[in-house]
Amino acid sequence: MNISLSPVAELDFDIKPSSKLRLSVIVPAKDEETMIGITLEALRSQVDDHGRAIDPAIYEVLVLANNCSDDTYQKCLSYQQQYPEFRLAVEYRDIAAEIAHIGTVRRMLMDAAYSRLVSTAGERGIIISTDADSEVDPTWIYHILQEMEKGVDVVGGRILPKNTPKLSKIHHLRDVKYRFLRTRLESELDPCFTNPWPRHFQCFGPSMAMTCGIYVLAGRLPAIPYLEDEEFRKALIRVDAKFRHSTKVRISTSARFDGRVAFGFSVQLQKWSQMSINQQEQMVESLYSFATKLKIKSELRKAWKLKTFADHLDLTFSIHQLGLRRHALMQMICENTYFESFWEQIEKHISFYCPGMNGTVPISKAIEEFRCYFSGIHSLKSHDLNQRAVPLIAV
């Protein structure tokens, strides 16, 4: 399949793909002269879990330096000359101001990686995204390959910030703890055989791997100014991509305030710092609200898988909680090609019509609720979940 990105010309790297190529690592880079050497060194020095070097012919690194005011591009060229056996391809572009943003650059690189991979590895070729201010673990590529060989479509890596600013740190640690606890509960109440516990919750630009096939099926990465990785993650979910959030695929990244995009991790760090100054606490979804949604999702997932036996499906809990009539639920199930697209509609319904499942609590309280549940101090009893039911909606 030929894909192009207009109005920006396609990338044409001067290094031809190896006949053994299985993975292309893409690195967008703008004004990263202080970090790019560390990024490239980590990518070049990849080993397996026994410390043996990864065959350099099976992977390549594609760097697009764009609109730079420093020596990022020159540093990449110097590194390329210093290590000729390392399959590093570099291009420079000055992109028009109205589209000179991370979405454009990351998509150009992913499209280029796709075109190179399909000629050697086909639809199971692996496009991997990282950033120029990040440092991958020595076994990063090895563990991505290991997970992909189990048949998944997407591998999200665990992203660890370096030197988190002091005022942001407590909020960041609470946020990570809360998200891990949610993931653990999800594994218990709505388990996924391709993504078992232990797992994490991240799948973002610094460490996101996907097959060529799922990249195109999800509509390719959107060329938007920021949060392009988050929007693409949502697009992957909507087509029921098989995710693996591997704890073995790890990367560290910059925790700087002066980010390269209008909204990203740097902006979140700034907000957390301001919360510390104002003595504020993040508000998040409670254990019981989240657990109720998971129970609904699990019941609907079973219905989705068995929808040919519609007359015999038990949808009691979902009908009770959502206030939807049975025929309306079944119609929604049958109208959607993918389960997660259907579930996205259910979540929108919940946000408008189920106030009992939209409440928030301070994050410290939510963490304590989860801890008490997992330590066995209290359980999620049926009557606790059922008390938020809403009247039937005539649709």
Residue pairs with C-beta under 8 A, 6 or more apart in sequence:
1 118
1 216
2 115
3 111
3 114
3 115
3 216
3 220
4 10
4 111
5 104
5 107
5 108
5 111
5 223
7 96
7 99
8 93
8 95
8 96
8 99
8 104
8 108
10 108
10 111
10 112
10 115
11 62
11 64
11 91
11 108
11 109
11 111
11 112
12 91
13 62
13 89
13 90
13 91
13 112
13 116
14 89
15 60
15 87
15 88
15 89
17 60
17 116
17 117
17 119
17 120
18 57
18 58
18 60
18 87
18 120
19 57
19 120
20 55
20 57
20 58
20 120
21 57
21 58
21 59
21 60
21 116
21 117
21 120
21 121
21 125
22 58
22 59
22 117
22 120
22 121
22 125
22 126
22 145
23 58
23 59
23 60
23 117
23 125
23 126
23 127
23 128
23 141
23 144
23 145
23 209
24 59
24 60
24 61
24 62
24 112
24 113
24 116
24 117
24 125
24 126
24 127
24 128
25 43
25 59
25 60
25 61
25 62
25 128
25 129
25 130
25 141
26 61
26 62
26 64
26 106
26 109
26 110
26 112
26 113
26 127
26 128
26 129
26 130
27 39
27 43
27 61
27 62
27 63
27 64
27 109
27 130
27 131
27 132
28 64
28 66
28 102
28 105
28 106
28 109
28 131
28 132
29 36
29 63
29 64
29 65
29 66
29 68
29 72
29 76
29 132
30 65
30 66
30 67
30 68
30 72
30 105
30 132
30 260
31 68
31 69
31 70
31 72
31 260
32 39
32 70
32 72
32 132
32 133
33 70
33 71
33 72
33 75
35 132
35 133
35 134
35 254
36 63
36 72
36 75
36 76
36 79
36 132
37 75
37 79
38 135
39 130
39 131
39 132
39 133
39 134
39 135
39 136
40 61
40 63
40 76
40 79
40 86
40 88
42 135
42 136
42 137
42 138
42 140
43 61
43 130
43 136
44 61
44 83
44 86
44 88
45 138
46 53
46 54
46 59
46 136
46 138
46 139
46 140
46 141
46 142
47 53
47 54
47 138
47 139
47 142
48 54
48 139
48 142
49 139
49 142
49 143
54 141
54 142
56 85
56 86
56 87
57 87
59 87
59 141
60 87
60 88
60 89
60 116
61 86
61 87
61 88
61 89
62 89
62 109
62 112
62 113
62 116
63 76
63 88
63 89
63 90
63 91
63 132
64 90
64 91
64 92
64 93
64 105
64 108
64 109
65 72
65 73
65 76
65 90
65 91
65 92
65 93
66 92
66 93
66 94
66 95
66 100
66 105
67 93
67 94
67 95
67 100
68 92
72 132
73 90
73 92
76 88
76 90
77 90
79 86
79 88
80 86
80 88
80 90
93 108
95 104
95 105
99 223
101 224
101 225
101 226
101 261
102 205
102 225
102 226
102 228
102 260
102 261
103 221
103 222
103 223
103 224
103 225
103 226
103 228
104 223
106 129
106 205
106 221
106 228
106 229
107 220
107 221
107 222
107 223
107 228
109 129
110 127
110 129
110 215
110 220
110 221
111 220
113 127
114 125
114 127
114 212
114 215
114 216
117 125
117 126
117 127
117 212
118 125
118 212
121 212
122 212
123 211
123 212
123 213
124 148
124 211
124 212
124 213
125 211
125 212
126 144
126 145
126 148
126 209
126 210
126 211
126 212
127 209
127 210
127 211
127 212
127 215
128 141
128 144
128 207
128 208
128 209
129 205
129 206
129 207
129 208
129 209
129 229
130 136
130 205
130 206
130 207
130 251
131 205
131 206
131 253
133 253
133 254
133 256
134 159
134 206
134 207
134 251
134 252
134 253
134 254
135 251
135 252
135 253
136 157
136 207
136 250
136 251
137 249
137 250
137 251
139 248
140 157
140 207
140 249
140 250
140 251
143 246
143 248
143 249
144 155
144 157
144 209
144 246
144 249
146 248
147 155
147 244
147 246
147 248
147 249
148 155
148 209
148 211
150 194
150 244
151 194
151 242
152 194
152 195
152 242
152 243
152 244
153 210
153 211
153 213
153 214
153 236
153 241
153 242
153 243
154 203
154 208
154 209
154 210
154 211
154 214
154 236
154 241
154 242
154 243
154 244
155 208
155 209
155 210
155 243
155 244
155 245
155 246
155 249
156 200
156 202
156 203
156 204
156 207
156 208
156 209
156 243
156 244
156 245
156 246
156 249
157 202
157 203
157 206
157 207
157 208
157 209
157 246
157 249
157 250
157 251
158 200
158 202
158 207
158 245
158 246
158 247
158 249
158 250
158 251
159 202
159 204
159 206
159 207
159 251
159 252
159 253
160 250
160 251
160 252
160 253
161 172
161 252
161 253
161 254
161 255
161 265
162 252
162 253
162 254
162 255
163 255
164 172
164 255
164 269
165 255
165 257
165 269
165 273
167 272
167 273
167 276
167 277
168 255
168 269
168 270
168 272
168 273
168 276
170 276
171 272
171 275
171 276
171 282
172 269
172 272
174 282
174 363
174 364
174 367
175 282
175 363
177 367
178 284
178 363
178 366
178 367
178 370
179 201
180 200
180 201
181 367
181 370
181 371
181 374
182 201
182 290
182 370
183 197
183 199
183 200
183 201
183 245
184 197
184 370
184 374
185 287
185 290
185 291
185 294
185 370
185 373
186 294
187 195
187 196
187 197
187 199
188 197
189 291
189 294
189 295
189 298
190 294
190 295
190 297
190 298
190 301
192 243
194 242
194 243
194 244
195 242
195 243
195 244
195 245
198 247
199 244
199 245
199 246
199 247
200 245
200 246
200 247
201 245
202 245
203 229
203 233
203 236
203 243
203 245
204 229
204 230
204 233
205 228
205 229
206 251
206 253
207 249
207 250
207 251
208 229
208 232
208 233
209 249
210 218
210 236
210 241
214 236
214 239
214 241
215 221
217 239
217 241
218 232
218 235
218 236
218 238
218 239
218 241
219 235
221 228
221 229
221 232
222 228
222 231
222 232
222 235
224 231
225 261
225 262
226 261
226 262
226 263
226 264
227 263
227 264
236 243
237 243
237 340
238 338
238 340
238 341
238 344
239 338
239 340
239 341
240 338
240 339
240 340
253 265
255 265
255 269
256 266
256 269
257 266
257 269
257 270
258 266
259 265
259 266
259 267
275 281
275 282
281 362
281 363
281 364
282 362
282 363
283 360
283 361
283 362
283 363
284 360
284 361
284 362
284 363
284 366
285 359
285 360
285 361
285 366
286 359
286 360
286 361
286 365
286 366
286 369
287 366
287 369
287 370
287 373
287 380
288 369
288 380
288 384
288 385
288 388
289 356
289 357
289 358
289 359
289 388
291 380
291 385
292 321
292 356
292 357
292 385
292 388
293 347
293 350
293 357
295 317
295 385
296 317
296 318
296 321
296 322
296 346
297 343
297 346
299 314
299 315
299 317
299 318
300 315
300 318
300 329
300 333
300 339
300 342
300 343
300 346
301 339
302 313
303 310
303 313
303 315
303 318
303 329
303 330
303 333
304 333
304 339
304 342
306 313
307 313
307 330
307 333
307 334
310 330
313 330
315 326
315 329
317 385
317 386
318 324
318 329
319 325
319 326
319 329
319 392
320 386
320 389
321 354
321 357
321 385
321 386
321 388
321 389
321 390
322 329
322 346
322 349
322 350
322 353
322 354
322 390
323 353
323 354
323 389
323 390
323 391
323 392
323 393
324 349
324 392
324 393
324 395
325 392
325 393
325 394
325 395
328 393
328 395
332 342
332 345
332 346
333 342
335 342
336 342
336 345
350 357
350 358
351 358
353 390
353 393
354 388
354 390
355 390
356 387
356 388
356 389
356 390
357 388
361 369
372 378
373 379
373 380
